[in-house]
Amino acid sequence: MKLLAICSSIDLSIPGGGVPVYWQLLKGFHDTGAEVIVVTVRGKSFSSPWWRAYERPSIENKAFDFALTNGVTLNKKFVGYFYGRDWKRKLDQIFSAEKDIDGVFLLGTPHLAKAVPSWVRKKYRVPTVYYETDIQNLPKYSLDHHPEKHKFPDYSECDAVVCSFEKTSQEFREKGIQKVWTVPFGADPAIFSPINVEQDTDVLFSGYGELDREEWMRIMIATPSQTLRNARFLVEGFFNMKLGNAERIRSVSLDKYIQLCCSSKINLNILRQQFITAGVLNSRIFELASLESCIVSNPCSSFEEFFEPKKELVIVNDEREAIDTYRWLLSSKEDRDRIGKAARQRILREHTYLHRAHQLLDIFKCAR
């Protein structure tokens, strides 16, 4: 099967976002034997051992240049005209060159979900599948201060919608979209592979912002770091809140992030309240498990569907449990290693992106 994947970006230097997920999933398609072609909405499109790439259309410059030359005031409708027109021209170029594309896969590109699918289906008779990986796109779970202003995403033109969370899939079904599947996050064990480095950090948390998890960060980092004064707590990412005695570093590249995780005795997974409310897991916990990390997490109702608590990770419910758990794990390398190895074995059995890619290829066959 030959797939054309249109991604928001494949630039791993951009902090936050779903780019590492896209990389692993595209590589997973390649590992199934599929041929993968990539074009991005922003940033550079570049080829890799797992996909070939086409340059994106330069829509913004064309729109602004036209407006300046002709004295036209820019608005959403005007820019949207250039957006749809230029993307269709780009897709014509790609389909003409490739000839035998079997499906279009949209990743993090909600604007194209309205401009492309029906046109592609009518002109080239191939299905378009949208993969929704961000629960914040649903107004109910938005972190915006005014979620009522957000519109529910319109993917009705797509031949199928795939969500990373069952809760999100249910929301789309309630909106009348019939072909909706759930394909959860996973991890590529070749990318997220444990490396042998000195473990000079006791407790590590890596993330992007404290919004909607301030209390859990206080419970799992700020207070324990002040209580366990001989333990080194390290926080990587962009955070504004006070975090006790924890050291801070800015966001790092993916390779340095992997090294950071492997150099820590304990790795924290702190879910935002929106994830806890929806009962969904983030991508980070699968990646940490693949690294053989000893994971300590706040609770979520979905854990038992993917991991076995106490065997493959440890869940804490309050400050006292967090402090006691850190003391126990920091005193027992044997227990940390046992938990980490069990977590990676679970990934290898059930949660690789090769597993996920096979699921998605079956969905493309159903969407035709």
Phi, psi and omega in degrees: 000140177248123183244140171257114180257122175255112187248152175299320178193157170233021182271106183289350179281348179280120182290151180070188176077184187255019186301315177301326176296316180299315180304309184295321181291317178297319176297322178298318175301313179301318183292340175282348185105358179285153174263130187240131176241137185235140167220141185251158177276324177224160183073183182278142168266127181220152180278161180214178175298346188249351179204159170256154186229151171243149176293146178282157175288144181270073189288313187299314181298320180297317182296313182291320179297318179297317182296316181294319182293322187254006178066032182265138176278128180287140170213174185300320182294318181295311179297323179299326177299310179297320182302306181294318183296313185288327176292322178294322176296317179297317180292324174302316180298316182290314180296324179294321181284324187268324174070321188241039176291134183262344181186157177247132184241118182259127182233109177067032183230066185298328181294324179287341180296339177260336187267337193249311195306308183294325178295315179297317181296317182289318187274323187241356175057042175234150182279155173243128179244131178257132178252110181267111183251355186243109182295340180291346177288347176268127184308323183299329185247013181293144175272000179294149179290345180229067183297339180294342179279346182279136175269148176294133184300138182258100177247022186294337178286339183287152179283337176201151175238132178242132180242152178281348184226139179296325179300319178293319178301318179299320179298318180292321178297321178295336177274003174097002177279122189277314185269089181231129178236159175247123174231103185290171175297169176204206177206147174268112185291347175278324177281309178266075183245134182298140177240152185271098178227161177293134179269090184259004175244139179273312183225125181239137167231132178237131181189192184222091175086147181267355185306129177074011174214023181304314183295319180290329176289326174294316181295320190260345181234301190300304182292312179300325181293335177276333180279314181267077190290340179271356180266142178265113176260134181229134179238125179249130179131192184256109180220142180253339185285160176286135185233042175060230181264012181291137172283157181231144169222156179287168179300144183241168178291168185299317181295322178288328176298316179298318179295320177301312182299318182288338180271004179250138180290324179232135175243129182268142170241110183245102182286144171290157182299329179298323178291318180297315180299318181278348181069043182235155180255149177274173180287333187300322185293327177291321180292318177297318179298320180295334179276004183064029179288147169276106190263132169241129186226157166284165190283153173205140185293344184270354186305315187293344176287333187242330183221160178258108178303146182080334178259316185250349174193169180238135180250135177240148185248345181201180183300313183299315178297321180298311182297314180296321180294316178298316180300315181297309185290323179292338180268354185225093176298325180300316180291321178298314181296320180298315180294315181296316180294321178295322179296315180294321178298324178294320176299312183298326181283322195225338196233032175276164177284349169291318173302313184294321181296319177299319178299316183291323177296323176296324178293321177300321179295322179289332184278347184293000000 
